[in-house]
Structure formats: structure tokens, C-alpha cells
Amino acid sequence: MLRFKKIVFQSIALVAIVLFSNFSSSAQDGKAIFQANCASCHNPIKDATGPALQGVDKRVPSKEWIYNWVHNSAKVISSGDKYANDLYNKWNKTAMTAFPQLSNAEIDAVVKYVNDYKAPSSTPAAGASSQAAPEEDNSNMYILVTLALLVLMVILWKVNSGLKRVANEKQGLPNVKEIPFYRNKLFVAIAIILAFILAGYWIANGSIEMGRQQNYKPEQPIFYSHKVHAGINQINCLYCHAGAEKSKHAMVPSTNVCMNCHKQINEYTGEAEHPLYNEEGEKINGTEQIQLLYKYAGWDPVKKDYIRDEKGAIQATPIKWTKIHNLPDHVYFNHSQHVAVGKVPCQQCHGPIQEMDEVYQFSPLSMGWCINCHRQTKVQFENNNYYSIFEKYHQELKDKKRDGVTVEEIGGLECQRCHY
């Protein structure tokens, strides 16, 4: 009997070890770490805001160099490292965000992921989308596995009780009448505690996620591909979203901005190189979408002139675009402060927008996400008279006691910055 109990508890312990080893291994999930920290500026196989990362371990001087660069690239550059400075100058002196929180093992996991990465097929199978569907959150899987283990424990406990009863009968020992598990005070107490913990988790998690819409990808009135425009044709984001550099709002471009190009470009000629597919995997005719634009704009592609009514007014209809990135009303966010002053690349918040056919919300845009960015992002501090009042920081920079000043250190976490 004792041997059976030992085997049962060893089995439970083994399953628990396997379960929790999955938790620890998830910390080194290269794909998850890459998408959370690197994907906004890097692609495994294509140059983006930063260089393509595949094969990076073979290009750099050493593995230790990668660790130092990821933890604090500015420090490596200021040390006079030739490779670092050449890389910095090659990429127009674009500063890379420091990630001191990543361990060497996590960095190795990212390197392994990008080295093993294979580009998806450009032509999806029937019924499949050309874009990778946003990954689902699998955190609830661990809760289900834990519940399954609890059920397994109850079953094994019942088996153990049954075997004990059989053994007692063989030995002529009296069997004590068992209390049903649902009337066992210890079991009931544990069940109530677990129920409170799980209910608290679901309520808290639901409250935290309220109003967030990461991966939101609505269908738009016109199939507009950012990959074709910003990626393949390299149209500057600010050409269409001019407000991002000058005002609080990035602004959706008016139809006449589209017509600046499409008065001449009246068909989509990239079907062979880049066929268009929607979220459901249905093929989209790019030329038909341009004709739909003409309908909204009131443009006659044959006469190459706008269609007007008797009073000379253009017969145009507003395009009812669906807004994707929404912040709560109590949050103040200024695009120009980040784009023009902070020199923050669009991909930092919007992800690899130049690779999206249909735009979706890449980042959570949560308060914690914004705060982490302010903690990690360095401001252009040196030779900037706007920050001349921070004499202590200027002196520490001169004395090489620090390699930069973050947004947090100049008040970037004050409540009034975003909630006044």
C-alpha cells in the first residue's frame, strides 16, 4: 500500500514538474520575446527600421558583443567599438532601445528564432489569409492544465481509497465509512479558496483588458495595402499622415491626397509579385479597388477629370474609414511630440506597418506599455538647449557617469503628462 502511494505521489510530482518547466521555458521563447521587443523595428529576413537579424551571430564580432549591444547599444558605441560605430552610422545614427531586462539566455533564444525563421509562402492556400493571423493568447491553457491535474489528483485519491478498502477486507480489518469528498471540510475549504483565486484572476484580468483592442483588424471600405504603398513603393508615412509631424493627430488622409498619385496610376500592376488577399483568404483585385477610389473621389478615369453637378460641385463621397488605434478619452497623446521631437519611428507603436496588407493594432497601447517605453527610451539630450535646466545630468554626461537620459528621468512618468 505504501509503495502504491509513493508511486502515485511521484507521478503527480513528475506531471507538476513538466507543467512548471513549460512556464520556465516560456521565458526563453524566442518568438514571443522577438515579437514583444524587437518586431517593431526588425524583421528576421528583411531590412526595416533596423537591419535584418537572420545570421546576426555570424556578422558581429562575438556572442558577448550581442549581449552588450542589446543591453545597452549606446554604451557600446561610446566605448569606441569600430563595428558598433560603423553599424550606427550605416543606419543613419538611429538609436536602438536598450533592453537591460533581457537575460543572455533570452537573447540566445531570439537569435535562434531569427536564424530558424523561414519566410511564409507569398500565395496562401485556398481559404487562408496572406497575412499571419495575430497570435492567440494561450495563458488560459495553463489554467486548464492545472484544473486537469486537480481532477487527476481527485481520481487517484479515489483509486487509493478503493485499494485501501480492498486491502482492509483481505486482512480482516474494519473499513471506516468514508465521507463523500464534497462533504469533506478540507476539500470544501480548498475548493472555495481556489474558486476565489480563479474568480479574482478572471475579474482582474477582464478589468485590465477592458477597452483594449490589440490585434483589432476591421474591414475597410477600400482594400488599402500599406505593404504596397509604404513597403514596396517606399512612400513616406508623413506624405499621407502629415498631421503626425505637426499636430496631436496623425490624421487620415483626404481623398485628394490619394488622387495626387492615382490620377495617373489607374491599375494595379503588382499581381504577379504581390497578389492581394483579405483576412478570409479571398483574392482582391487591386485595379477594382482603384476604380472604387475613383467612385468615392468623383473622378472620371476616361475623361481624366472630376464629375461635377450643374452647380460645378464635384460629385464626391467621403470614405468612411474605420479607426483602428483608439485611446481612452482621459488619455492625452500627441503625435508631433513623439514623431517630430522624440524621433520615434512609426513602427515603434504601429509595428511592421510596411508589411501589412490590412492594418491591425500591433501594440497593446496600454498604460504599462507606454510607461515601459518612457523608462527605456533616451531623449536627445546633448547640445539641446531645451534641456539646459538639467545641469546635473549634463555634468554627468560630460563626466561619462551616464550614457544617456531617459524620458522617465525628465518627468516622463508624471501623471499630468498624459492625464491632465
Residue pairs with C-beta under 8 A, 6 or more apart in sequence:
1 163
1 164
1 167
4 160
4 163
5 160
8 156
8 159
8 160
11 156
12 149
12 152
12 153
12 156
15 149
15 152
16 149
19 142
19 145
19 146
19 149
22 142
23 142
26 32
27 106
28 105
28 106
28 108
28 109
29 109
30 106
30 109
30 110
30 111
30 112
30 113
30 114
31 113
33 102
33 106
33 109
33 110
33 113
34 42
34 44
34 110
34 113
34 114
35 135
37 99
37 102
37 110
38 53
38 110
39 351
39 352
39 362
40 49
40 345
40 347
40 348
40 349
40 350
40 351
40 352
40 362
40 363
41 48
41 49
41 50
41 96
41 97
41 345
41 347
41 348
42 48
42 49
42 50
42 51
42 52
42 53
43 52
43 53
43 352
43 355
44 52
44 53
44 54
44 113
44 114
44 117
45 52
45 54
45 117
45 119
46 52
46 355
48 347
48 352
48 354
48 355
49 94
49 345
49 347
49 348
50 91
50 94
50 96
51 87
51 91
53 110
53 111
53 114
54 114
54 115
54 117
55 115
56 66
56 111
56 114
57 63
57 66
57 111
57 115
60 66
60 69
60 83
61 83
63 108
65 76
65 81
65 83
66 107
66 111
67 104
67 107
68 75
68 76
69 76
69 84
69 96
70 98
70 99
70 102
70 107
71 98
71 99
71 100
71 102
72 98
72 100
72 403
73 84
73 88
73 95
73 96
73 98
74 95
74 98
74 378
74 403
74 404
75 403
76 84
77 84
77 85
77 88
78 400
78 403
88 94
94 345
95 378
97 376
97 377
98 376
98 378
99 376
120 132
122 130
122 274
122 275
123 130
123 275
124 130
124 277
124 281
125 281
126 281
127 280
127 281
128 281
129 277
129 278
129 279
129 280
129 281
130 275
130 276
130 277
130 281
130 357
131 277
131 279
131 356
131 357
131 358
133 279
134 214
134 215
134 217
134 360
143 198
143 201
150 194
154 181
157 181
158 181
161 178
165 175
168 174
168 175
169 175
181 187
182 188
208 366
211 328
212 364
212 365
212 366
213 326
213 361
214 361
214 362
214 363
214 364
214 365
215 360
215 361
215 362
216 324
216 360
216 361
217 279
217 324
217 358
217 359
217 360
217 361
218 322
218 324
219 278
219 279
219 322
219 358
220 321
220 322
220 358
221 292
221 296
221 319
221 320
221 321
222 289
222 292
222 293
222 296
222 319
223 276
223 278
223 284
223 286
223 289
223 357
223 358
224 289
225 276
225 286
225 356
225 357
225 358
226 353
226 354
226 355
226 356
226 357
226 359
227 274
227 354
227 355
227 356
227 357
228 268
228 270
228 274
228 276
228 286
228 357
229 235
229 240
230 237
230 353
230 354
231 354
231 355
232 270
232 273
232 274
237 244
237 346
237 353
238 244
238 245
238 339
239 257
240 253
240 257
241 250
241 251
241 252
241 253
242 251
242 253
243 249
243 250
243 251
243 335
243 336
244 250
244 251
244 335
244 336
244 339
244 346
245 335
245 336
245 339
245 340
246 336
246 340
247 334
247 335
247 336
248 333
248 334
248 335
248 336
249 335
250 335
252 321
252 323
255 293
255 296
255 297
255 316
255 318
255 319
256 297
258 293
258 297
259 293
259 297
259 299
262 290
262 293
262 294
263 299
263 304
265 290
266 287
266 290
266 291
266 294
266 301
267 286
267 287
267 290
268 276
268 285
268 286
268 287
268 289
268 290
270 286
271 286
275 283
276 283
276 284
276 285
276 286
276 357
277 283
277 284
277 357
278 284
278 357
278 358
279 358
291 301
293 299
294 300
294 301
295 317
296 316
296 317
296 318
296 319
297 306
297 316
298 306
298 307
298 308
298 314
298 315
298 316
298 317
299 305
299 306
299 307
300 306
300 307
306 314
306 315
306 316
307 314
307 315
308 314
308 315
309 315
324 359
324 360
324 361
325 350
325 361
325 365
327 333
327 365
330 419
331 418
331 419
332 417
332 418
332 419
332 420
333 418
338 344
338 349
339 346
342 377
342 379
342 407
343 380
344 377
346 353
347 353
347 354
348 373
349 362
349 363
349 365
350 359
350 362
350 363
351 362
351 363
352 362
353 359
353 362
363 369
370 418
371 413
373 407
374 406
374 407
374 408
374 412
374 413
375 406
375 407
375 408
375 413
376 406
377 406
377 407
378 404
378 405
378 406
378 407
379 387
379 404
379 405
379 406
379 407
379 410
381 387
381 390
381 393
381 394
381 397
381 404
381 405
382 394
382 397
387 393
387 394
387 405
387 410
388 394
390 405
390 410
393 402
393 405
393 409
396 402
397 403
397 404
397 405
406 412
411 417
